[in-house]
Amino acid sequence: MTLQFLGATQTVTGSMHLLTANGNRILLDCGLYQGRRAEAFERNRNFPFDASTINAVVLSHAHIDHAGNLPNLVRNGFIGTIFATSATRDLCGVMLYDSAYVQERDVEYVNKQNAKKKEVPVEPIYTSEDVEQTMAQMVGVRYRQRIEVAEGIGITFVDAGHLLGSAVTLIEIRENGKTTTLGFSGDLGRRNMPILKDPEPIGDVDIWISESTYGGRVHEPISGMEQRLLEVIQRTIDRGGKVIVPAFSVGKTQELLYVLFTLNDSGRLPAIPIFVDSPLSVNTTEVFRTHPECFDKETLKYILANEDPFGFGRLKFIKSVDESKKLNDIIDPCIIIASSGMCEAGRILHHLKNNIQNPRNTVLVVGFMAEHTLGRRIVERQPQLTIFGDLYQLKSEVAILNAFSAHAGQDELVNYAQTMDKAKLKNIYLIHGEVAQAQELSRKLSEAGYGNISIPARGDKAEFPR
């Protein structure tokens, strides 16, 4: 049995790991890498293996950095089955089509700029036709349903509490008369977050592959998130400005809408229009409504009372490009929520270029921004930002609310590991985190009595038994 770490290694994007056992090659996630554009384009287009040799894919959840490169895998010759929860499959059904569409539109825009500069045109990594074939190869699996994905390799999904349908995966490998259990966290959620159920323990494993996005940070208390959000909104209103929110269309937008709904329901939300400028957010919100089995008790209470926590009076979903452009003409305070979450594509780029030079406005960051993304440069408050090849001055306020993070913090990651039998757990691999974050988590786990903790680099292999 061999594990090879091929993505989200010492960084947080492009999740992809290769498990080889019994002559089978199983890919854990197949995400898009986001970062420096030239590097991202090269890494996403070209796989470090022959796609036709992969027998199956086990998908943890639908976020683009975990699922976004599946159509390219299929385009390059993968003909096996993609296993995911039913909710993840449904989300991918809208998200991957949107990804193809955004690539095609962004490439169209960039090529217009390239033509003016007499530069070579570029092509999208995949198209909607590739997505159609990908969805035909994806099957939905229930939580706690054990299924054989290849000879001697079985998987069981449990709820990760990170995103609708997200899963921690228990993988059982029977090889040479021995059974090895491997746990793959995907992205681990947090307890007591809005909408979703809490993360579910996976049980005891021999090998634990854990995300470490916030391995060096303890989050702000969830209990105070509503008040902190209100403060940001109110001071922006007082300046006569707009609140611009880059948000992942799948998960983060719905969480933010839920909190705004509860504030509105309690009469605390100021009178301000809210626009969700993302066709994907509209479609994924519909998917959320069809999977109440993933909701926590508080959200189900609203559903059973025929209230819609994802849509209320002052909220407007924007679908067309023309409607999106008209938001630029609004001079009064408003909230504009748009994707993509890391500001690397989509309509948020247009809203940023039209608003960040106005000191009355606020850019509200509610999610993680990876290294070398425009979102990270905003978090770092770099004075000049390049958007679509042009320079803009960052004069808006930048407000960061980490309480909205859907990723477990350091204490939560350690607590989850402590649900496993320490004597059985022989190896821990920390992925999906920048080096400093992974190192801090490694230190905390060591203090808690765990050994054999590794932070693999891209391409590193681990062979078992050792």
C-alpha positions as CSV (number, residue, x, y, z in Angstrom):
1,M,0.0,0.0,0.0
2,T,1.3,3.4,-1.0
3,L,0.1,7.0,-0.4
4,Q,1.3,9.8,-2.6
5,F,0.5,13.4,-1.8
6,L,-0.1,15.4,-5.0
7,G,-2.1,18.5,-4.0
8,A,-3.0,20.7,-1.0
9,T,0.5,19.9,0.3
10,Q,2.0,22.7,2.4
11,T,-0.8,24.9,0.8
12,V,-4.6,24.9,1.0
13,T,-5.7,24.4,-2.6
14,G,-5.7,21.6,-5.2
15,S,-6.5,18.7,-2.9
16,M,-5.4,15.4,-4.5
17,H,-3.9,12.3,-3.0
18,L,-3.2,8.9,-4.6
19,L,-3.8,5.6,-2.8
20,T,-2.3,2.5,-4.4
21,A,-3.3,-1.0,-3.1
22,N,-4.0,-4.4,-4.5
23,G,-3.0,-3.1,-7.9
24,N,-5.7,-0.4,-7.8
25,R,-5.1,3.4,-7.9
26,I,-7.7,5.4,-5.9
27,L,-7.6,9.2,-6.1
28,L,-8.8,11.1,-3.0
29,D,-10.2,14.4,-4.2
30,C,-9.3,16.1,-7.5
31,G,-9.4,19.8,-6.8
32,L,-8.3,22.9,-8.7
33,Y,-5.2,24.6,-7.5
34,Q,-5.6,28.4,-7.0
35,G,-2.6,30.7,-6.7
36,R,-0.2,32.5,-9.2
37,R,-2.1,32.4,-12.5
38,A,0.6,30.9,-14.6
39,E,1.5,28.2,-12.1
40,A,-2.2,27.4,-11.4
41,F,-2.9,27.0,-15.1
42,E,0.0,24.7,-15.6
43,R,-0.7,22.5,-12.5
44,N,-4.4,22.3,-13.2
45,R,-4.1,21.4,-16.9
46,N,-1.4,18.7,-16.4
47,F,-1.7,15.8,-14.0
48,P,1.4,14.1,-12.5
49,F,0.0,10.7,-13.6
50,D,-1.8,9.1,-16.5
51,A,-5.5,9.8,-15.8
52,S,-6.5,6.6,-17.6
53,T,-4.7,4.5,-14.9
54,I,-7.0,5.8,-12.0
55,N,-9.6,3.2,-11.0
56,A,-11.9,5.3,-8.9
57,V,-12.1,8.7,-7.2
58,V,-13.3,9.3,-3.6
59,L,-14.6,12.8,-3.2
60,S,-14.8,14.5,0.2
61,H,-17.0,17.4,-0.8
62,A,-18.0,19.8,-3.6
63,H,-15.7,22.8,-3.0
64,I,-13.8,23.8,-6.1
65,D,-10.4,23.1,-4.5
66,H,-11.5,19.5,-3.9
67,A,-13.7,18.7,-6.8
68,G,-13.0,21.4,-9.4
69,N,-10.6,19.4,-11.6
70,L,-12.7,16.3,-12.0
71,P,-13.8,17.2,-15.5
72,N,-10.2,17.6,-16.6
73,L,-9.5,14.2,-15.2
74,V,-12.3,12.7,-17.3
75,R,-11.2,14.8,-20.3
76,N,-7.8,13.1,-20.0
77,G,-9.0,9.6,-20.0
78,F,-10.4,8.7,-16.6
79,I,-13.4,6.3,-17.1
80,G,-13.9,5.0,-13.5
81,T,-16.5,5.9,-10.9
82,I,-16.5,9.0,-8.7
83,F,-17.9,8.2,-5.2
84,A,-19.4,11.0,-3.1
85,T,-22.4,11.7,-0.9
86,S,-25.7,12.4,-2.6
87,A,-25.6,16.0,-1.5
88,T,-22.1,16.4,-2.8
89,R,-23.1,14.9,-6.2
90,D,-26.0,17.3,-6.4
91,L,-23.8,20.3,-5.6
92,C,-21.2,19.2,-8.1
93,G,-24.1,19.1,-10.6
94,V,-24.3,22.9,-10.5
95,M,-20.8,23.8,-9.4
96,L,-18.8,22.1,-12.1
97,Y,-21.0,23.5,-14.8
98,D,-20.5,26.9,-13.3
99,S,-16.8,26.4,-13.2
100,A,-16.7,25.5,-16.9
101,Y,-18.8,28.5,-17.7
102,V,-16.7,30.9,-15.6
103,Q,-13.5,29.6,-17.3
104,E,-15.0,30.1,-20.7
105,R,-16.2,33.7,-19.9
106,D,-12.9,34.6,-18.1
107,V,-10.9,33.2,-21.0
108,E,-13.0,35.2,-23.4
109,Y,-12.4,38.4,-21.4
110,V,-8.7,37.8,-21.0
111,N,-8.3,37.0,-24.7
112,K,-9.8,40.3,-25.6
113,Q,-7.2,42.0,-23.4
114,N,-4.5,39.7,-24.9
115,A,-5.5,40.7,-28.4
116,K,-5.1,44.4,-27.5
117,K,-1.6,43.6,-26.2
118,K,-0.9,41.2,-29.1
119,E,-0.4,38.3,-26.7
120,V,-1.2,34.6,-27.4
121,P,-4.8,33.5,-26.6
122,V,-5.6,30.9,-23.9
123,E,-8.1,28.1,-23.7
124,P,-10.3,26.9,-20.7
125,I,-9.0,23.7,-18.9
126,Y,-12.4,22.0,-19.6
127,T,-15.8,22.6,-21.0
128,S,-19.4,21.9,-20.1
129,E,-19.3,18.8,-22.3
130,D,-16.5,17.4,-20.0
131,V,-18.7,18.2,-17.0
132,E,-21.6,16.3,-18.5
133,Q,-19.5,13.2,-18.8
134,T,-18.1,13.7,-15.3
135,M,-21.6,13.8,-13.8
136,A,-22.4,10.5,-15.6
137,Q,-19.5,8.9,-13.8
138,M,-20.5,10.2,-10.3
139,V,-22.6,8.1,-7.9
140,G,-24.2,9.2,-4.6
141,V,-23.5,7.3,-1.4
142,R,-25.3,7.6,1.9
143,Y,-23.5,8.5,5.2
144,R,-22.6,5.4,7.1
145,Q,-23.1,3.2,4.0
146,R,-20.0,1.0,3.4
147,I,-19.3,0.5,-0.2
148,E,-16.5,-1.3,-2.1
149,V,-14.7,1.1,-4.5
150,A,-12.2,-1.5,-5.8
151,E,-11.0,-5.0,-4.9
152,G,-10.1,-5.0,-1.2
153,I,-10.8,-1.3,-0.7
154,G,-14.0,-0.2,1.1
155,I,-15.1,3.3,2.1
156,T,-17.6,4.7,4.6
157,F,-18.6,8.4,4.7
158,V,-19.4,10.2,8.0
159,D,-20.5,13.8,8.2
160,A,-17.6,16.3,8.3
161,G,-19.9,19.3,9.2
162,H,-18.0,21.5,6.8
163,L,-20.3,21.8,3.8
164,L,-23.6,20.3,2.7
165,G,-22.7,16.7,2.0
166,S,-19.1,17.0,3.2
167,A,-17.6,13.8,4.4
168,V,-14.7,12.4,6.5
169,T,-13.9,9.1,4.8
170,L,-13.0,5.8,6.5
171,I,-11.0,3.7,4.1
172,E,-10.4,0.0,4.8
173,I,-7.7,-1.7,2.8
174,R,-7.4,-5.5,2.8
175,E,-4.0,-6.4,1.4
176,N,-1.7,-9.5,2.0
177,G,-4.0,-10.8,4.6
178,K,-3.9,-7.6,6.7
179,T,-6.5,-4.8,7.1
180,T,-5.3,-1.2,7.4
181,T,-7.7,1.6,8.2
182,L,-7.1,5.1,6.9
183,G,-9.0,8.2,7.8
184,F,-9.2,11.2,5.3
185,S,-10.6,14.4,6.8
186,G,-11.3,16.3,3.6
187,D,-12.2,19.6,5.2
188,L,-13.3,19.3,8.8
189,G,-16.1,21.6,10.0
190,R,-16.8,23.1,13.4
191,R,-19.3,22.4,16.1
192,N,-22.3,24.7,16.6
193,M,-22.0,26.4,13.2
194,P,-25.2,27.5,11.5
195,I,-27.2,25.2,9.2
196,L,-25.2,21.9,9.3
197,K,-24.9,19.1,11.8
198,D,-21.7,18.9,13.8
199,P,-18.7,16.8,12.6
200,E,-19.1,13.1,13.4
201,P,-16.2,11.0,14.8
202,I,-14.8,8.5,12.3
203,G,-13.7,6.0,14.8
204,D,-10.2,4.4,15.3
205,V,-7.8,4.3,12.4
206,D,-4.2,3.3,11.7
207,I,-3.4,6.3,9.5
208,W,-5.0,9.8,9.7
209,I,-4.7,12.3,6.9
210,S,-5.9,15.6,8.4
211,E,-6.4,19.1,7.0
212,S,-4.5,21.9,8.8
213,T,-5.9,25.1,7.3
214,Y,-6.1,26.8,10.7
215,G,-3.7,24.5,12.4
216,G,-2.1,27.4,14.2
217,R,-5.2,29.4,15.0
218,V,-8.0,29.3,17.5
219,H,-11.1,30.9,16.0
220,E,-13.1,33.8,17.4
221,P,-16.1,32.5,19.3
222,I,-19.1,31.6,17.1
223,S,-21.4,33.1,19.7
224,G,-20.2,36.6,18.8
225,M,-20.4,36.4,15.0
226,E,-23.7,38.1,14.6
227,Q,-22.7,41.2,16.6
228,R,-19.4,41.6,14.8
229,L,-21.1,41.3,11.5
230,L,-23.6,44.0,12.6
231,E,-20.8,46.3,13.6
232,V,-19.2,46.0,10.1
233,I,-22.5,46.7,8.4
234,Q,-23.4,49.6,10.6
235,R,-20.1,51.5,10.3
236,T,-20.2,51.1,6.5
237,I,-23.7,52.4,6.4
238,D,-22.6,55.4,8.5
239,R,-20.0,56.2,5.9
240,G,-22.6,55.8,3.1
241,G,-20.7,52.9,1.6
242,K,-21.2,49.4,0.2
243,V,-20.2,46.1,1.8
244,I,-18.5,43.9,-0.8
245,V,-18.3,40.2,0.3
246,P,-16.2,37.7,-1.7
247,A,-17.8,34.4,-0.7
248,F,-17.7,30.8,-1.9
249,S,-21.0,30.2,-3.6
250,V,-21.2,26.7,-2.1
251,G,-21.5,26.9,1.7
252,K,-20.1,30.2,2.7
253,T,-22.9,32.2,1.0
254,Q,-25.6,30.1,2.5
255,E,-24.0,30.5,6.0
256,L,-23.9,34.3,5.6
257,L,-27.5,34.4,4.3
258,Y,-28.6,32.3,7.3
259,V,-27.0,34.7,9.8
260,L,-28.4,37.7,7.9
261,F,-31.8,36.0,8.0
262,T,-31.7,35.5,11.8
263,L,-30.6,39.1,12.3
264,N,-33.5,40.3,10.1
265,D,-35.9,37.9,11.9
266,S,-35.0,39.4,15.2
267,G,-35.3,43.0,14.0
268,R,-31.6,43.8,14.4
269,L,-30.5,44.0,10.7
270,P,-30.3,47.7,9.5
271,A,-32.5,48.6,6.5
272,I,-30.1,47.8,3.7
273,P,-30.7,45.9,0.5
274,I,-28.7,42.7,0.0
275,F,-27.7,41.3,-3.4
276,V,-26.3,37.8,-4.1
277,D,-24.6,38.3,-7.4
278,S,-23.8,34.7,-8.4
279,P,-25.9,32.4,-10.6
280,L,-24.1,29.5,-8.9
281,S,-25.3,30.8,-5.4
282,V,-28.9,30.8,-6.7
283,N,-28.6,27.2,-7.9
284,T,-26.7,25.8,-5.0
285,T,-29.1,27.4,-2.5
286,E,-31.8,25.4,-4.2
287,V,-29.7,22.2,-3.7
288,F,-29.4,23.2,0.0
289,R,-33.2,23.3,0.2
290,T,-33.5,19.7,-1.1
291,H,-31.2,18.2,1.6
292,P,-32.7,18.9,5.0
293,E,-31.2,15.6,6.3
294,C,-27.9,17.5,6.6
295,F,-29.4,20.4,8.7
296,D,-29.1,20.9,12.4
297,K,-32.1,21.3,14.7
298,E,-32.2,25.1,14.6
299,T,-32.3,25.2,10.8
300,L,-34.9,22.4,10.6
301,K,-37.1,24.4,13.0
302,Y,-37.3,27.2,10.5
303,I,-37.9,24.8,7.6
304,L,-40.8,23.1,9.5
305,A,-42.3,26.5,10.2
306,N,-42.3,27.2,6.5
307,E,-39.7,29.9,6.8
308,D,-36.9,30.2,4.3
309,P,-33.5,30.9,6.0
310,F,-31.9,31.3,2.6
311,G,-34.2,34.0,1.2
312,F,-36.1,36.8,2.8
313,G,-37.7,40.1,1.9
314,R,-34.8,42.5,1.3
315,L,-32.6,39.8,-0.4
316,K,-32.3,39.7,-4.2
317,F,-30.5,37.0,-6.2
318,I,-28.8,38.4,-9.3
319,K,-28.6,36.1,-12.3
320,S,-28.0,38.1,-15.5
321,V,-24.9,40.0,-16.4
322,D,-26.9,43.1,-17.1
323,E,-28.4,43.0,-13.6
324,S,-24.9,42.6,-12.2
325,K,-23.6,45.6,-14.1
326,K,-26.5,47.7,-12.8
327,L,-25.2,47.2,-9.2
328,N,-22.4,49.6,-10.1
329,D,-25.0,52.4,-10.5
330,I,-26.2,52.0,-6.9
331,I,-25.0,55.0,-4.8
332,D,-26.7,54.1,-1.5
333,P,-25.4,51.6,1.0
334,C,-26.0,47.9,0.2
335,I,-24.4,44.5,0.7
336,I,-23.1,42.7,-2.4
337,I,-22.2,39.0,-2.0
338,A,-20.4,37.6,-5.0
339,S,-18.1,34.7,-5.9
340,S,-15.4,33.5,-6.2
341,G,-14.4,33.2,-2.6
342,M,-10.6,33.8,-3.1
343,C,-11.2,36.5,-5.7
344,E,-9.6,34.6,-8.5
345,A,-12.5,34.5,-10.9
346,G,-16.2,35.4,-11.4
347,R,-18.2,38.5,-10.8
348,I,-16.4,39.5,-7.5
349,L,-13.5,40.8,-9.6
350,H,-15.7,43.3,-11.3
351,H,-17.2,44.5,-8.0
352,L,-13.8,44.8,-6.5
353,K,-12.3,46.9,-9.3
354,N,-15.4,49.2,-9.2
355,N,-15.4,49.7,-5.4
356,I,-12.0,49.2,-3.7
357,Q,-10.8,52.7,-4.5
358,N,-13.6,54.2,-2.5
359,P,-12.8,54.7,1.2
360,R,-16.5,54.6,2.2
361,N,-16.8,51.0,1.1
362,T,-15.8,47.8,3.0
363,V,-14.4,44.5,1.7
364,L,-15.7,41.9,4.1
365,V,-13.6,38.7,4.3
366,V,-15.4,35.7,5.7
367,G,-13.3,32.8,4.4
368,F,-9.8,31.6,4.0
369,M,-7.6,33.3,1.3
370,A,-4.8,31.1,0.0
371,E,-1.3,32.4,-0.7
372,H,-0.7,34.2,-4.0
373,T,-4.5,34.9,-4.6
374,L,-6.0,38.3,-4.9
375,G,-8.0,37.6,-1.8
376,R,-4.8,37.1,0.2
377,R,-3.4,40.4,-1.1
378,I,-6.6,42.1,0.1
379,V,-6.3,40.4,3.5
380,E,-2.7,41.7,3.6
381,R,-4.0,45.1,2.7
382,Q,-1.5,45.6,-0.1
383,P,-2.0,49.2,-1.3
384,Q,-2.0,48.3,-5.0
385,L,-3.9,45.4,-6.5
386,T,-3.9,44.0,-10.1
387,I,-7.3,43.1,-11.4
388,F,-7.7,42.0,-15.0
389,G,-4.2,43.3,-15.7
390,D,-4.8,46.8,-14.4
391,L,-3.7,48.4,-11.1
392,Y,-6.2,49.6,-8.5
393,Q,-5.6,51.4,-5.2
394,L,-7.0,49.6,-2.1
395,K,-8.6,52.4,-0.2
396,S,-11.7,50.6,1.2
397,E,-11.8,49.2,4.7
398,V,-10.9,45.5,4.9
399,A,-12.8,43.7,7.6
400,I,-12.0,40.1,8.5
401,L,-14.5,37.9,10.4
402,N,-12.8,34.5,11.2
403,A,-15.8,33.3,13.2
404,F,-17.4,32.5,9.9
405,S,-14.8,30.0,9.0
406,A,-16.2,26.6,8.1
407,H,-12.8,25.0,8.9
408,A,-12.0,23.6,12.3
409,G,-9.5,25.7,14.3
410,Q,-6.4,24.3,16.0
411,D,-8.3,23.2,19.2
412,E,-11.1,21.6,17.2
413,L,-8.6,19.6,15.0
414,V,-6.8,18.3,18.1
415,N,-10.1,17.4,19.7
416,Y,-11.2,15.5,16.7
417,A,-7.9,13.5,16.7
418,Q,-8.5,12.7,20.3
419,T,-11.7,10.8,19.4
420,M,-9.3,8.1,17.9
421,D,-7.4,5.4,19.8
422,K,-3.9,6.8,20.3
423,A,-2.4,3.4,20.6
424,K,-3.9,2.3,17.2
425,L,-3.1,5.5,15.4
426,K,0.4,5.0,13.9
427,N,0.8,7.8,11.4
428,I,-0.6,11.3,11.0
429,Y,-0.2,13.3,7.8
430,L,-1.0,17.0,7.9
431,I,-2.2,18.4,4.5
432,H,-4.3,21.3,3.3
433,G,-2.5,23.9,5.3
434,E,0.4,26.4,4.8
435,V,3.6,25.2,6.4
436,A,3.4,27.5,9.5
437,Q,-0.1,26.3,10.2
438,A,0.7,22.7,9.8
439,Q,3.8,23.0,12.0
440,E,1.8,24.6,14.8
441,L,-0.8,21.8,14.6
442,S,2.0,19.2,14.6
443,R,3.4,20.8,17.7
444,K,0.0,20.7,19.5
445,L,-0.6,17.1,18.5
446,S,2.9,16.1,19.8
447,E,2.1,17.8,23.1
448,A,-1.1,15.7,23.2
449,G,1.0,12.6,22.9
450,Y,0.8,11.8,19.2
451,G,3.9,10.6,17.3
452,N,4.9,10.0,13.7
453,I,3.5,13.3,12.4
454,S,4.5,14.3,8.9
455,I,3.9,17.4,6.7
456,P,4.4,16.0,3.2
457,A,5.6,18.0,0.3
458,R,4.1,17.7,-3.2
459,G,5.0,14.3,-4.6
460,D,6.0,12.7,-1.3
461,K,5.2,9.0,-1.0
462,A,4.6,6.9,2.1
463,E,4.7,3.1,1.9
464,F,3.0,0.6,4.3
465,P,3.7,-1.6,6.1
466,R,6.9,0.1,7.2
